[in-house]
């Protein structure tokens, strides 16, 4: 199965809720998606207060998914690009 999600904008609670709804994580917020592929289409950061925590969470999902035969792919969205360019107007 292939899943795509984007625009989580530093909201860890809603990210967990969405991934749980898709069956990709369990109650402990660990990968339960087996060999599924999750494409995170960008905008993990900005607007919400937990941007760094959310980035680190997705970094932690990568090896969990790989160990189960799945994949997590994270793409750079426009908010990540803005931060790289030094435009921090949306940073919480």
C-alpha positions in Angstrom: 0.0 0.0 0.0 1.1 3.6 -0.7 0.1 6.5 1.5 0.8 10.2 1.2 0.4 12.9 3.8 1.6 16.5 4.0 1.2 19.8 5.7 1.5 18.5 9.3 3.1 21.9 10.3 4.6 21.0 13.7 1.5 19.3 15.1 2.7 16.0 16.6 -0.7 15.1 18.1 -2.5 15.4 14.8 0.3 13.7 12.9 0.0 10.7 15.3 -3.8 10.7 14.9 -3.6 10.7 11.1 -0.9 8.0 10.9 -2.9 5.9 13.4 -6.1 6.3 11.3 -4.1 5.0 8.3 -2.9 2.0 10.3 0.7 3.0 9.9 1.4 3.4 13.7 0.0 1.9 16.8 -0.9 3.3 20.2 2.8 3.6 21.1 3.3 5.7 18.0 5.7 3.1 16.5 5.5 1.8 12.9 2.9 -0.9 12.4 2.5 -0.4 8.7 4.5 -3.5 7.7 5.6 -3.2 4.1 3.6 0.0 3.4 5.2 3.1 1.9 4.5 6.4 3.4 5.3 9.6 1.4 5.5 12.7 3.5 5.0 15.4 1.0 6.6 18.3 2.9 5.7 21.0 5.4 6.5 19.2 8.6 7.7 22.5 10.0 6.3 26.0 10.8 3.0 27.2 12.2 2.9 24.6 15.0 5.0 24.6 18.1 6.5 21.1 17.7 8.3 21.3 14.3 11.6 19.9 15.6 9.9 17.2 17.5 7.9 16.2 14.4 11.0 16.1 12.2 12.7 13.9 14.7 9.7 11.7 14.9 9.7 11.1 11.1 13.4 10.5 11.3 12.7 7.7 13.8 10.0 6.2 11.7 12.5 5.6 8.8 14.4 2.7 10.4 11.3 1.3 12.0 9.6 1.0 8.6 12.7 -0.3 6.9 13.0 -3.1 9.5 9.4 -4.1 8.7 9.9 -4.1 5.0 8.3 -0.7 4.5 9.5 2.8 3.6 9.1 6.3 4.8 10.0 9.0 2.2 10.1 12.6 3.3 10.1 15.4 0.8 11.0 19.0 1.2 8.0 21.3 1.1 7.8 25.0 0.6 8.1 25.7 4.3 11.3 23.7 4.7 12.6 25.5 1.6 11.7 28.9 3.2 13.7 28.0 6.3 16.7 26.9 4.3 16.6 30.2 2.5 16.5 32.1 5.8 12.8 33.1 5.6 11.6 32.4 9.1 8.4 34.4 9.1 6.2 31.3 9.7 8.5 29.7 12.4 6.6 29.4 15.7 
